């Protein structure tokens, strides 16, 4: 099993930390952050964790001008940076993806989703409900860009908890791909624990930017990863790299449930 890191451009933030000036006149930071998506090559099928950003996010008018959140970040990418194009360079067509797991529904995690209409898409129910309609737009989501015809499977993640995770869903049915509840960045945020005798990683989305941040933001999860040889990979970490046969992982006892979801 192998995890590939796919960088779909970068995001650049405004300087400063607070105040109206940051929203309107602050300079852009010199250092940008990557926008990572991850491909898990699993024996039962290919799994994409998050879909990164779309090049449409670089075009004026894509983001609503009334929403102040979008004044704080600028996305920089070209068409070749989109996740489906990168997969194509690996010889993988969108129809080859069996599962898409979304950590949450912010634009830089679902921007490339439209290419994967044939896949089974997973998101937590709480995240889906928070992102919907006018309230979702006020919170900084873009439900108007959700691809037509994509009906996600909604996960409650209120059973099957283990270790620091309050709930889980066994995606592949054998404990090797486990969607785990990791609320924090958003209340409905989820991560993907990839377990194999020679490969172990926690794809964390925006749970924490880096491994060092994980120890500060979610110390229980950080300790779990350290204890079990789990490599953490975040959506905005320059140090996130492919995780392959070199990453050894001991057996990790878990309890999972498949009875906490339904399609909407």
Protein Blocks (a to p, Z undefined) as FASTA:
>chain_A
ZZddddehjadddedjedjklmmmpccdfbdcdddddddddfkbccdehjbjafklmpgh
kacfklmklmmpccdddfklpmklmmmmnopafklpmbdcdfblcfklmmmmmmmmmbcc
dddfklmmmmgcjklmmnopafklpcghiacdddfklghiahjbfbdcdfkonopaccdd
dehjbmkbccdddddfkbccddekjmbmblmlmmmmmmmlmmmmmmnopacddfkbfklc
cddfklccddddddddfklcccZZ
